[in-house]
Amino acid sequence: MTAPRTPRRSPRAAGYRMPAEWAPHAGTWIVWPQAPDDFPGRFGAIPLAIAEIVRLLAAHEAVRIVVGSPRREAAARSLLVASGVELANVRFFRWPTDRSWVRDSGPIFVRRPPDATGAAPVAATAWGFTAWAKYPNFRRDARLGARVGRALGVPTWRPRRDGAPFVLEGGAIDVNGAGALLATEECLLGTVQERNPGVGRAELERMLSEYLGVDRFVWLARGIVGDDTHGHIDDVARFVGERTIAVAREPRADDPNHAPLEENWERLQRARDADDRPFELVELPMPAPIAYDGQRVPASYLNFYIANGVVLVPTFNDPADRLALATIASAFPDRTVRGVHSGDLIWGLGSVHCLTQQEPAA
């Protein structure tokens, strides 16, 4: 399918804005795992973990799965059936990819209220992707956003600067659907791993405003230890309501996450929404440190995913699992909260949110 001609105006000028994750979904995008090196020593368990995520999601909404070949599709179908997945709610797309982290490589969708003009209610923004400015193999992933837009037949913007794709990963931002955006300075403005060399705060905010409809930027400081992305927001703070933010805190003063998470908490206490009102903060615990071969991994309960009727929360066989699940359940009384064991997934340095991308309903 060929996507409609993209309007000359920016998404914001055309009336589009990125909706909150809890807004109704048309479905969830997932990339079937195929890179053993992304899960060292644990890859054999990863397809089973993904199948469980698909099973939980397919009971509530459509799931679109990207697979690299007919052979991989056949293997995925077989495992999903064995896992009790209702395949009537699953659709496959055969496209080559480099990794499974569709939160970062896939499109970021925007939506506008239906009106008499007949404009498409849902559109896509296909940002540049460079594998977190760390890895050389990202060319196939970099094409994923535009491919999804074409497959769905929706208008698709490809943000650019000086002729080059403007880089943005979905895990680097979180929005409340009412004009506010969360991000960390470490990720989007840091110099250690620049996604967009030479871009300062003002230009970055302008791009996010024009393409995602953002009015208020809430800048936190840093992410957590072990985060391969250098500070993605979806491990430290997430909107759970238009004026409510779930925030990770680490009470152990000797833990290296303690100081940066406390600074984030203090910044959020001073933050205001697009209407200049303070946010309500909900504290989430951190699990005990998890390490692999001497490397700490970014285990966090904030990497949850909000779908139609259900919230999937990573768990780690940790005493704090129960508190995290109960806290998130209190924020979403209209949804079932399900824990997803992420002991294997987290060896890939990501979890449930990193592996999913929502497509809003029209």
C-alpha positions in Angstrom: 0.0 0.0 0.0 1.2 3.5 -0.8 0.9 6.1 1.9 -1.0 9.3 1.1 1.0 12.3 0.2 2.5 13.8 3.3 1.1 17.4 3.9 3.6 20.2 3.5 2.6 21.5 7.0 4.2 20.1 10.1 2.1 17.6 12.1 1.4 20.3 14.7 0.2 22.8 12.1 -2.0 20.0 10.6 -3.6 19.4 14.0 -1.7 16.3 15.1 -0.3 15.5 18.5 1.3 12.4 20.1 -1.4 10.8 22.3 -0.7 9.4 25.7 0.0 5.7 25.8 -3.2 5.0 27.7 -5.3 6.4 24.8 -7.2 3.7 22.8 -4.9 1.6 20.6 -5.6 0.2 17.1 -2.8 -2.3 18.0 0.7 -2.9 19.2 3.8 -3.4 17.0 6.5 -6.0 18.0 9.6 -7.2 16.2 10.2 -10.9 16.5 13.7 -11.5 18.1 16.4 -12.7 15.7 19.7 -11.3 17.0 21.3 -13.7 19.6 24.1 -11.2 20.4 21.4 -8.9 21.8 20.7 -11.5 24.6 24.1 -13.1 25.4 23.7 -16.6 26.7 19.9 -16.2 27.1 18.5 -16.0 23.5 16.9 -19.4 23.6 14.4 -18.1 26.2 13.6 -14.8 24.4 11.1 -16.0 21.9 9.1 -17.7 24.7 9.1 -14.4 26.6 7.9 -12.5 23.5 5.2 -15.1 22.9 3.9 -14.4 26.5 3.8 -10.7 25.8 1.9 -11.3 22.6 -0.5 -13.6 24.4 -1.3 -11.0 27.0 -1.7 -8.2 24.4 -3.7 -10.2 21.8 -6.5 -10.8 24.4 -7.1 -7.0 24.3 -5.9 -5.6 21.0 -4.4 -6.4 17.6 -0.7 -7.3 17.5 1.4 -6.5 14.4 4.6 -8.6 14.4 7.6 -7.9 12.1 9.5 -11.0 11.1 12.5 -11.2 8.8 11.6 -14.1 6.6 8.9 -16.8 5.9 10.9 -19.3 7.9 10.9 -17.0 10.9 7.2 -16.3 10.5 6.5 -20.0 10.5 8.5 -20.5 13.7 6.8 -17.6 15.4 3.3 -18.8 14.4 4.1 -22.3 15.8 5.4 -20.9 19.1 2.5 -18.5 19.5 -0.1 -21.3 18.9 1.7 -23.5 21.4 1.6 -20.5 23.9 -2.2 -20.2 23.5 -2.2 -17.1 21.4 -5.3 -16.3 19.4 -3.8 -15.7 15.9 -7.0 -14.1 14.6 -5.7 -10.9 16.4 -2.1 -11.2 15.1 -0.8 -10.0 11.7 2.7 -10.5 10.4 4.9 -8.2 8.2 8.0 -9.7 6.5 10.6 -7.0 6.7 14.3 -7.3 7.6 15.4 -5.7 10.9 18.6 -5.5 12.9 17.2 -5.7 16.5 13.9 -6.2 18.3 13.7 -2.8 20.1 10.8 -1.4 18.1 10.1 1.3 20.7 13.2 3.1 19.4 13.4 2.0 15.7 9.7 2.1 14.9 7.5 5.1 14.1 6.1 7.5 16.7 2.4 7.9 15.9 0.4 11.1 16.2 -3.3 11.7 16.1 -5.8 14.5 15.4 -9.5 14.8 16.2 -11.7 13.7 13.3 -13.3 16.6 11.5 -15.2 17.5 8.3 -12.0 17.9 6.2 -11.5 14.2 6.0 -7.9 14.4 7.1 -6.4 11.1 8.3 -7.0 10.9 12.1 -3.7 8.9 12.6 -0.3 9.7 11.1 3.3 8.6 11.7 6.6 10.3 12.3 9.5 8.2 11.1 12.6 9.7 12.9 16.2 8.9 12.2 17.6 5.9 14.0 21.4 5.2 14.6 21.3 2.4 17.2 21.8 4.8 20.1 24.9 6.2 18.4 26.7 3.1 19.5 26.4 0.2 17.0 27.2 0.1 13.3 24.4 -2.2 12.2 21.2 -0.2 12.1 20.4 0.4 8.4 17.5 -2.0 8.3 16.0 -0.7 11.6 16.3 2.9 10.3 13.9 2.0 7.5 11.2 0.5 9.8 9.3 3.7 10.6 8.6 4.6 7.0 7.8 1.0 6.2 5.1 0.9 8.8 3.6 4.2 7.6 3.4 2.9 4.0 1.9 -0.5 5.2 -0.8 1.3 7.1 -1.4 3.9 4.4 -1.1 6.9 6.8 0.6 10.2 6.2 4.2 9.8 7.3 6.6 12.6 8.2 10.4 12.0 8.2 11.9 14.8 10.3 15.2 16.1 8.9 17.8 18.7 9.7 20.3 20.0 7.1 19.2 17.2 4.8 20.0 14.4 7.3 17.4 12.4 9.4 16.7 13.9 12.8 17.3 11.2 15.3 14.8 10.4 18.1 14.1 7.1 19.9 10.7 6.4 21.3 12.1 5.3 24.6 13.7 8.7 25.1 10.4 10.5 25.5 7.1 10.1 27.3 4.0 12.3 26.9 0.7 12.9 28.7 -1.3 13.6 25.6 -2.1 17.1 26.8 1.1 18.9 25.7 3.7 17.8 28.2 6.8 15.7 27.5 9.3 14.0 29.8 12.9 13.4 28.8 16.4 13.4 30.3 19.2 15.8 29.5 21.7 13.0 29.5 20.0 11.3 26.6 18.9 14.1 24.3 21.3 16.9 25.2 24.4 15.0 26.5 27.6 15.0 24.6 28.7 11.4 25.4 26.4 10.0 22.7 25.0 12.8 20.6 22.1 11.7 18.4 22.0 15.0 16.5 25.5 16.7 16.7 25.3 20.5 17.1 21.6 20.5 18.1 20.9 22.5 21.3 18.0 22.6 23.6 16.0 25.3 21.7 16.2 23.5 18.4 15.4 20.1 19.9 12.4 21.5 21.6 11.3 23.2 18.4 11.4 19.9 16.5 9.5 18.0 19.2 7.0 20.7 19.3 6.4 20.8 15.6 6.3 17.0 15.1 4.7 15.8 18.3 2.6 18.7 19.4 4.5 19.4 22.7 3.9 22.6 24.7 5.8 21.9 27.9 9.1 20.2 28.4 9.9 18.5 31.7 13.7 17.9 31.7 15.1 15.4 34.1 18.8 14.9 34.6 20.0 11.3 34.1 18.9 7.8 33.6 19.9 4.7 35.5 23.1 2.7 35.7 23.5 0.0 33.0 21.2 1.8 30.5 22.7 1.2 27.1 20.8 4.2 25.7 22.4 6.7 28.0 19.3 7.9 29.9 16.0 6.8 28.3 13.1 8.2 30.2 11.2 4.9 30.2 13.4 3.6 33.0 13.1 6.5 35.3 9.7 8.4 35.0 6.5 7.8 33.2 3.1 9.6 32.9 0.3 7.5 34.3 -2.3 10.4 34.0 -2.4 13.8 32.5 -1.1 15.3 35.8 0.4 12.2 37.4 3.9 10.8 37.0 5.3 7.5 38.3 8.9 8.1 39.4 11.7 5.6 40.3 13.4 6.1 43.6 16.3 4.3 45.1 16.5 4.6 48.9 19.9 2.8 49.3 22.3 5.7 49.6 25.3 3.6 48.5 23.6 2.6 45.3 24.8 4.6 42.2 21.2 5.2 41.2 20.4 6.9 44.4 21.8 10.4 43.6 20.5 10.8 40.0 17.0 9.5 40.9 16.8 11.9 43.8 17.8 14.8 41.5 15.0 13.7 39.1 12.5 13.6 42.0 13.4 17.1 43.1 13.1 18.4 39.5 9.7 16.8 39.2 8.5 18.4 42.4 9.2 21.8 40.8 7.9 20.9 37.4 4.6 22.2 35.9 2.3 21.0 33.2 1.2 22.9 30.1 -1.4 24.8 32.2 1.3 25.7 34.8 -0.1 23.3 37.4 2.1 21.0 39.5 2.2 17.2 38.9 1.2 14.5 41.3 4.1 12.2 41.9 3.8 8.4 42.5 6.9 6.7 43.8 8.0 3.3 42.4 10.7 1.2 44.0 13.8 -0.1 42.2 14.6 -3.8 42.2 17.8 -5.0 43.7 20.8 -4.6 41.4 21.1 -7.3 38.7 24.4 -7.9 37.0 25.7 -10.1 34.2 29.4 -10.9 33.8 30.2 -7.9 36.0 27.9 -5.5 34.1 24.9 -4.1 35.8 21.7 -4.2 33.7 19.0 -1.5 33.7 16.2 -3.4 35.6 13.3 -1.0 36.3 9.6 -1.3 36.9 9.1 1.9 34.9 9.6 0.0 31.7 5.9 -1.0 31.8 3.6 -0.9 28.7 0.0 0.4 28.8 -2.4 -1.3 26.3 -6.1 -1.5 25.9 -7.4 -3.1 29.1 -4.1 -4.3 30.4 -0.7 -2.9 31.7 2.3 -5.2 31.4 4.9 -4.7 34.1 8.4 -6.2 34.1 9.2 -8.2 37.2 12.5 -9.6 38.4 11.8 -12.2 41.2 12.4 -9.4 43.6 10.6 -8.6 46.9 9.8 -5.2 45.4 7.8 -6.8 42.5 4.6 -6.9 44.6 4.8 -3.3 45.6 5.5 -2.2 42.1 2.6 -4.1 40.7 0.2 -2.8 43.4 1.3 0.8 42.8 0.8 0.6 39.1 -2.5 -1.1 39.5 -3.7 1.8 41.7 -2.8 4.2 38.9 -4.9 2.1 36.3 -8.0 0.9 38.1 -9.7 0.3 34.7 -7.0 -2.1 33.5 -5.7 -5.5 34.5 -2.1 -5.3 35.6 0.0 -8.3 34.6 3.6 -9.0 35.6 6.0 -10.2 32.9 9.0 -12.0 34.2 12.0 -10.1 32.6 14.9 -12.0 34.1 16.0 -13.0 30.6 14.8 -10.0 28.7 16.8 -7.6 30.8 20.0 -9.2 29.7 19.3 -7.5 26.4 19.4 -4.2 28.3 15.7 -3.6 27.7 12.3 -4.9 28.7 8.6 -4.8 28.0 8.3 -1.1 27.0 11.4 -1.2 24.8 9.9 -4.2 22.9 6.5 -2.6 22.1 5.2 0.4 20.2 1.6 1.5 20.3 -0.5 2.4 17.2 -3.3 4.8 18.3 -6.9 4.1 17.3 -8.4 6.3 14.6 
